[in-house]
C-alpha cells in the first residue's frame, strides 16, 4: 500500500471515529482546515 493511501486511511478513520478535524489538520500538517475538509471530508 502506498504511503499516501495509508495517510488517507488514517485520516478518514480518525474522522469516522470522532477525532476533531482541528486535531487531524494539525497532525496532517495542514495550515488550513479547508484543506483538511476538501481532502478528508467524510
mmCIF file of the N, C-alpha and C atoms, coordinates in Angstrom:
data_MODEL
# 
_entry.id   MODEL 
# 
loop_
_atom_site.group_PDB 
_atom_site.id 
_atom_site.type_symbol 
_atom_site.label_atom_id 
_atom_site.label_alt_id 
_atom_site.label_comp_id 
_atom_site.label_asym_id 
_atom_site.label_entity_id 
_atom_site.label_seq_id 
_atom_site.pdbx_PDB_ins_code 
_atom_site.Cartn_x 
_atom_site.Cartn_y 
_atom_site.Cartn_z 
_atom_site.occupancy 
_atom_site.B_iso_or_equiv 
_atom_site.pdbx_formal_charge 
_atom_site.auth_seq_id 
_atom_site.auth_comp_id 
_atom_site.auth_asym_id 
_atom_site.auth_atom_id 
_atom_site.pdbx_PDB_model_num 
ATOM 1   N N  . UNK A 1 1  ? 0.857   -1.177 0.000  1.00 0.00 ? 1  UNK A N  1 
ATOM 2   C CA . UNK A 1 1  ? 0.000   0.000  0.000  1.00 0.00 ? 1  UNK A CA 1 
ATOM 3   C C  . UNK A 1 1  ? 0.901   1.237  0.000  1.00 0.00 ? 1  UNK A C  1 
ATOM 4   N N  . UNK A 1 2  ? 0.564   2.174  -0.834 1.00 0.00 ? 2  UNK A N  1 
ATOM 5   C CA . UNK A 1 2  ? 1.362   3.394  -0.939 1.00 0.00 ? 2  UNK A CA 1 
ATOM 6   C C  . UNK A 1 2  ? 1.204   4.245  0.322  1.00 0.00 ? 2  UNK A C  1 
ATOM 7   N N  . UNK A 1 3  ? 2.226   5.023  0.612  1.00 0.00 ? 3  UNK A N  1 
ATOM 8   C CA . UNK A 1 3  ? 2.210   5.878  1.797  1.00 0.00 ? 3  UNK A CA 1 
ATOM 9   C C  . UNK A 1 3  ? 1.016   6.832  1.795  1.00 0.00 ? 3  UNK A C  1 
ATOM 10  N N  . UNK A 1 4  ? 0.687   7.398  0.646  1.00 0.00 ? 4  UNK A N  1 
ATOM 11  C CA . UNK A 1 4  ? -0.454  8.323  0.594  1.00 0.00 ? 4  UNK A CA 1 
ATOM 12  C C  . UNK A 1 4  ? -1.757  7.590  0.894  1.00 0.00 ? 4  UNK A C  1 
ATOM 13  N N  . UNK A 1 5  ? -1.856  6.329  0.532  1.00 0.00 ? 5  UNK A N  1 
ATOM 14  C CA . UNK A 1 5  ? -3.054  5.548  0.843  1.00 0.00 ? 5  UNK A CA 1 
ATOM 15  C C  . UNK A 1 5  ? -3.178  5.318  2.345  1.00 0.00 ? 5  UNK A C  1 
ATOM 16  N N  . UNK A 1 6  ? -2.070  5.055  2.998  1.00 0.00 ? 6  UNK A N  1 
ATOM 17  C CA . UNK A 1 6  ? -2.090  4.876  4.455  1.00 0.00 ? 6  UNK A CA 1 
ATOM 18  C C  . UNK A 1 6  ? -2.469  6.170  5.156  1.00 0.00 ? 6  UNK A C  1 
ATOM 19  N N  . UNK A 1 7  ? -1.955  7.262  4.657  1.00 0.00 ? 7  UNK A N  1 
ATOM 20  C CA . UNK A 1 7  ? -2.270  8.577  5.229  1.00 0.00 ? 7  UNK A CA 1 
ATOM 21  C C  . UNK A 1 7  ? -3.769  8.858  5.109  1.00 0.00 ? 7  UNK A C  1 
ATOM 22  N N  . UNK A 1 8  ? -4.336  8.590  3.932  1.00 0.00 ? 8  UNK A N  1 
ATOM 23  C CA . UNK A 1 8  ? -5.762  8.814  3.712  1.00 0.00 ? 8  UNK A CA 1 
ATOM 24  C C  . UNK A 1 8  ? -6.595  7.876  4.595  1.00 0.00 ? 8  UNK A C  1 
ATOM 25  N N  . UNK A 1 9  ? -6.192  6.622  4.693  1.00 0.00 ? 9  UNK A N  1 
ATOM 26  C CA . UNK A 1 9  ? -6.887  5.650  5.542  1.00 0.00 ? 9  UNK A CA 1 
ATOM 27  C C  . UNK A 1 9  ? -6.887  6.125  6.995  1.00 0.00 ? 9  UNK A C  1 
ATOM 28  N N  . UNK A 1 10 ? -5.743  6.568  7.483  1.00 0.00 ? 10 UNK A N  1 
ATOM 29  C CA . UNK A 1 10 ? -5.626  7.058  8.858  1.00 0.00 ? 10 UNK A CA 1 
ATOM 30  C C  . UNK A 1 10 ? -6.549  8.254  9.086  1.00 0.00 ? 10 UNK A C  1 
ATOM 31  N N  . UNK A 1 11 ? -6.479  9.229  8.201  1.00 0.00 ? 11 UNK A N  1 
ATOM 32  C CA . UNK A 1 11 ? -7.273  10.455 8.363  1.00 0.00 ? 11 UNK A CA 1 
ATOM 33  C C  . UNK A 1 11 ? -8.768  10.163 8.306  1.00 0.00 ? 11 UNK A C  1 
ATOM 34  N N  . UNK A 1 12 ? -9.174  9.361  7.356  1.00 0.00 ? 12 UNK A N  1 
ATOM 35  C CA . UNK A 1 12 ? -10.589 9.035  7.222  1.00 0.00 ? 12 UNK A CA 1 
ATOM 36  C C  . UNK A 1 12 ? -11.107 8.294  8.448  1.00 0.00 ? 12 UNK A C  1 
ATOM 37  N N  . UNK A 1 13 ? -10.315 7.386  8.959  1.00 0.00 ? 13 UNK A N  1 
ATOM 38  C CA . UNK A 1 13 ? -10.723 6.639  10.160 1.00 0.00 ? 13 UNK A CA 1 
ATOM 39  C C  . UNK A 1 13 ? -10.779 7.531  11.385 1.00 0.00 ? 13 UNK A C  1 
ATOM 40  N N  . UNK A 1 14 ? -9.871  8.467  11.491 1.00 0.00 ? 14 UNK A N  1 
ATOM 41  C CA . UNK A 1 14 ? -9.906  9.412  12.608 1.00 0.00 ? 14 UNK A CA 1 
ATOM 42  C C  . UNK A 1 14 ? -11.226 10.172 12.606 1.00 0.00 ? 14 UNK A C  1 
ATOM 43  N N  . UNK A 1 15 ? -11.611 10.689 11.447 1.00 0.00 ? 15 UNK A N  1 
ATOM 44  C CA . UNK A 1 15 ? -12.842 11.462 11.358 1.00 0.00 ? 15 UNK A CA 1 
ATOM 45  C C  . UNK A 1 15 ? -14.071 10.596 11.622 1.00 0.00 ? 15 UNK A C  1 
ATOM 46  N N  . UNK A 1 16 ? -14.074 9.368  11.106 1.00 0.00 ? 16 UNK A N  1 
ATOM 47  C CA . UNK A 1 16 ? -15.202 8.467  11.349 1.00 0.00 ? 16 UNK A CA 1 
ATOM 48  C C  . UNK A 1 16 ? -15.343 8.099  12.811 1.00 0.00 ? 16 UNK A C  1 
ATOM 49  N N  . UNK A 1 17 ? -14.242 8.159  13.545 1.00 0.00 ? 17 UNK A N  1 
ATOM 50  C CA . UNK A 1 17 ? -14.251 7.775  14.952 1.00 0.00 ? 17 UNK A CA 1 
ATOM 51  C C  . UNK A 1 17 ? -14.305 8.962  15.900 1.00 0.00 ? 17 UNK A C  1 
ATOM 52  N N  . UNK A 1 18 ? -14.668 10.117 15.366 1.00 0.00 ? 18 UNK A N  1 
ATOM 53  C CA . UNK A 1 18 ? -14.937 11.271 16.211 1.00 0.00 ? 18 UNK A CA 1 
ATOM 54  C C  . UNK A 1 18 ? -13.754 12.136 16.606 1.00 0.00 ? 18 UNK A C  1 
ATOM 55  N N  . UNK A 1 19 ? -12.602 11.933 15.989 1.00 0.00 ? 19 UNK A N  1 
ATOM 56  C CA . UNK A 1 19 ? -11.463 12.802 16.255 1.00 0.00 ? 19 UNK A CA 1 
ATOM 57  C C  . UNK A 1 19 ? -11.785 14.176 15.661 1.00 0.00 ? 19 UNK A C  1 
ATOM 58  N N  . UNK A 1 20 ? -11.636 15.246 16.429 1.00 0.00 ? 20 UNK A N  1 
ATOM 59  C CA . UNK A 1 20 ? -11.937 16.581 15.894 1.00 0.00 ? 20 UNK A CA 1 
ATOM 60  C C  . UNK A 1 20 ? -11.065 16.914 14.684 1.00 0.00 ? 20 UNK A C  1 
ATOM 61  N N  . UNK A 1 21 ? -11.679 17.534 13.695 1.00 0.00 ? 21 UNK A N  1 
ATOM 62  C CA . UNK A 1 21 ? -10.945 17.864 12.475 1.00 0.00 ? 21 UNK A CA 1 
ATOM 63  C C  . UNK A 1 21 ? -9.811  18.850 12.754 1.00 0.00 ? 21 UNK A C  1 
ATOM 64  N N  . UNK A 1 22 ? -9.951  19.646 13.808 1.00 0.00 ? 22 UNK A N  1 
ATOM 65  C CA . UNK A 1 22 ? -8.872  20.570 14.162 1.00 0.00 ? 22 UNK A CA 1 
ATOM 66  C C  . UNK A 1 22 ? -7.617  19.795 14.577 1.00 0.00 ? 22 UNK A C  1 
ATOM 67  N N  . UNK A 1 23 ? -7.810  18.717 15.319 1.00 0.00 ? 23 UNK A N  1 
ATOM 68  C CA . UNK A 1 23 ? -6.666  17.871 15.704 1.00 0.00 ? 23 UNK A CA 1 
ATOM 69  C C  . UNK A 1 23 ? -6.072  17.195 14.480 1.00 0.00 ? 23 UNK A C  1 
ATOM 70  N N  . UNK A 1 24 ? -6.936  16.647 13.648 1.00 0.00 ? 24 UNK A N  1 
ATOM 71  C CA . UNK A 1 24 ? -6.461  15.957 12.453 1.00 0.00 ? 24 UNK A CA 1 
ATOM 72  C C  . UNK A 1 24 ? -5.671  16.895 11.546 1.00 0.00 ? 24 UNK A C  1 
ATOM 73  N N  . UNK A 1 25 ? -6.186  18.104 11.354 1.00 0.00 ? 25 UNK A N  1 
ATOM 74  C CA . UNK A 1 25 ? -5.487  19.073 10.495 1.00 0.00 ? 25 UNK A CA 1 
ATOM 75  C C  . UNK A 1 25 ? -4.081  19.341 11.022 1.00 0.00 ? 25 UNK A C  1 
ATOM 76  N N  . UNK A 1 26 ? -3.960  19.452 12.332 1.00 0.00 ? 26 UNK A N  1 
ATOM 77  C CA . UNK A 1 26 ? -2.637  19.690 12.929 1.00 0.00 ? 26 UNK A CA 1 
ATOM 78  C C  . UNK A 1 26 ? -1.726  18.492 12.704 1.00 0.00 ? 26 UNK A C  1 
ATOM 79  N N  . UNK A 1 27 ? -2.238  17.294 12.933 1.00 0.00 ? 27 UNK A N  1 
ATOM 80  C CA . UNK A 1 27 ? -1.432  16.077 12.755 1.00 0.00 ? 27 UNK A CA 1 
ATOM 81  C C  . UNK A 1 27 ? -0.988  15.893 11.313 1.00 0.00 ? 27 UNK A C  1 
ATOM 82  N N  . UNK A 1 28 ? -1.865  16.293 10.375 1.00 0.00 ? 28 UNK A N  1 
ATOM 83  C CA . UNK A 1 28 ? -1.556  16.115 8.957  1.00 0.00 ? 28 UNK A CA 1 
ATOM 84  C C  . UNK A 1 28 ? -0.675  17.245 8.413  1.00 0.00 ? 28 UNK A C  1 
ATOM 85  N N  . UNK A 1 29 ? -0.469  18.279 9.220  1.00 0.00 ? 29 UNK A N  1 
ATOM 86  C CA . UNK A 1 29 ? 0.395   19.376 8.805  1.00 0.00 ? 29 UNK A CA 1 
ATOM 87  C C  . UNK A 1 29 ? -0.290  20.397 7.915  1.00 0.00 ? 29 UNK A C  1 
ATOM 88  N N  . UNK A 1 30 ? -1.610  20.432 7.951  1.00 0.00 ? 30 UNK A N  1 
ATOM 89  C CA . UNK A 1 30 ? -2.346  21.403 7.141  1.00 0.00 ? 30 UNK A CA 1 
ATOM 90  C C  . UNK A 1 30 ? -2.423  22.736 7.870  1.00 0.00 ? 30 UNK A C  1 
ATOM 91  N N  . UNK A 1 31 ? -2.187  23.812 7.153  1.00 0.00 ? 31 UNK A N  1 
ATOM 92  C CA . UNK A 1 31 ? -2.262  25.153 7.741  1.00 0.00 ? 31 UNK A CA 1 
ATOM 93  C C  . UNK A 1 31 ? -3.703  25.623 7.844  1.00 0.00 ? 31 UNK A C  1 
ATOM 94  N N  . UNK A 1 32 ? -4.567  25.054 7.034  1.00 0.00 ? 32 UNK A N  1 
ATOM 95  C CA . UNK A 1 32 ? -5.955  25.499 6.966  1.00 0.00 ? 32 UNK A CA 1 
ATOM 96  C C  . UNK A 1 32 ? -6.893  24.303 7.113  1.00 0.00 ? 32 UNK A C  1 
ATOM 97  N N  . UNK A 1 33 ? -7.977  24.494 7.850  1.00 0.00 ? 33 UNK A N  1 
ATOM 98  C CA . UNK A 1 33 ? -8.987  23.439 7.959  1.00 0.00 ? 33 UNK A CA 1 
ATOM 99  C C  . UNK A 1 33 ? -9.641  23.173 6.609  1.00 0.00 ? 33 UNK A C  1 
ATOM 100 N N  . UNK A 1 34 ? -9.686  24.180 5.748  1.00 0.00 ? 34 UNK A N  1 
ATOM 101 C CA . UNK A 1 34 ? -10.288 23.999 4.424  1.00 0.00 ? 34 UNK A CA 1 
ATOM 102 C C  . UNK A 1 34 ? -9.594  22.891 3.647  1.00 0.00 ? 34 UNK A C  1 
ATOM 103 N N  . UNK A 1 35 ? -8.292  22.827 3.753  1.00 0.00 ? 35 UNK A N  1 
ATOM 104 C CA . UNK A 1 35 ? -7.538  21.776 3.063  1.00 0.00 ? 35 UNK A CA 1 
ATOM 105 C C  . UNK A 1 35 ? -7.960  20.409 3.594  1.00 0.00 ? 35 UNK A C  1 
ATOM 106 N N  . UNK A 1 36 ? -8.039  20.291 4.898  1.00 0.00 ? 36 UNK A N  1 
ATOM 107 C CA . UNK A 1 36 ? -8.422  19.023 5.508  1.00 0.00 ? 36 UNK A CA 1 
ATOM 108 C C  . UNK A 1 36 ? -9.839  18.637 5.091  1.00 0.00 ? 36 UNK A C  1 
ATOM 109 N N  . UNK A 1 37 ? -10.769 19.590 5.126  1.00 0.00 ? 37 UNK A N  1 
ATOM 110 C CA . UNK A 1 37 ? -12.141 19.318 4.712  1.00 0.00 ? 37 UNK A CA 1 
ATOM 111 C C  . UNK A 1 37 ? -12.205 18.861 3.256  1.00 0.00 ? 37 UNK A C  1 
ATOM 112 N N  . UNK A 1 38 ? -11.473 19.530 2.379  1.00 0.00 ? 38 UNK A N  1 
ATOM 113 C CA . UNK A 1 38 ? -11.528 19.189 0.957  1.00 0.00 ? 38 UNK A CA 1 
ATOM 114 C C  . UNK A 1 38 ? -10.999 17.781 0.679  1.00 0.00 ? 38 UNK A C  1 
ATOM 115 N N  . UNK A 1 39 ? -9.996  17.365 1.418  1.00 0.00 ? 39 UNK A N  1 
ATOM 116 C CA . UNK A 1 39 ? -9.370  16.069 1.157  1.00 0.00 ? 39 UNK A CA 1 
ATOM 117 C C  . UNK A 1 39 ? -10.057 14.943 1.905  1.00 0.00 ? 39 UNK A C  1 
ATOM 118 N N  . UNK A 1 40 ? -10.405 15.160 3.170  1.00 0.00 ? 40 UNK A N  1 
ATOM 119 C CA . UNK A 1 40 ? -10.831 14.045 4.019  1.00 0.00 ? 40 UNK A CA 1 
ATOM 120 C C  . UNK A 1 40 ? -12.259 14.136 4.515  1.00 0.00 ? 40 UNK A C  1 
ATOM 121 N N  . UNK A 1 41 ? -13.083 15.007 3.946  1.00 0.00 ? 41 UNK A N  1 
ATOM 122 C CA . UNK A 1 41 ? -14.459 15.128 4.398  1.00 0.00 ? 41 UNK A CA 1 
ATOM 123 C C  . UNK A 1 41 ? -15.142 13.765 4.335  1.00 0.00 ? 41 UNK A C  1 
ATOM 124 N N  . UNK A 1 42 ? -15.747 13.346 5.467  1.00 0.00 ? 42 UNK A N  1 
ATOM 125 C CA . UNK A 1 42 ? -16.404 12.027 5.477  1.00 0.00 ? 42 UNK A CA 1 
ATOM 126 C C  . UNK A 1 42 ? -17.678 12.011 4.656  1.00 0.00 ? 42 UNK A C  1 
# 
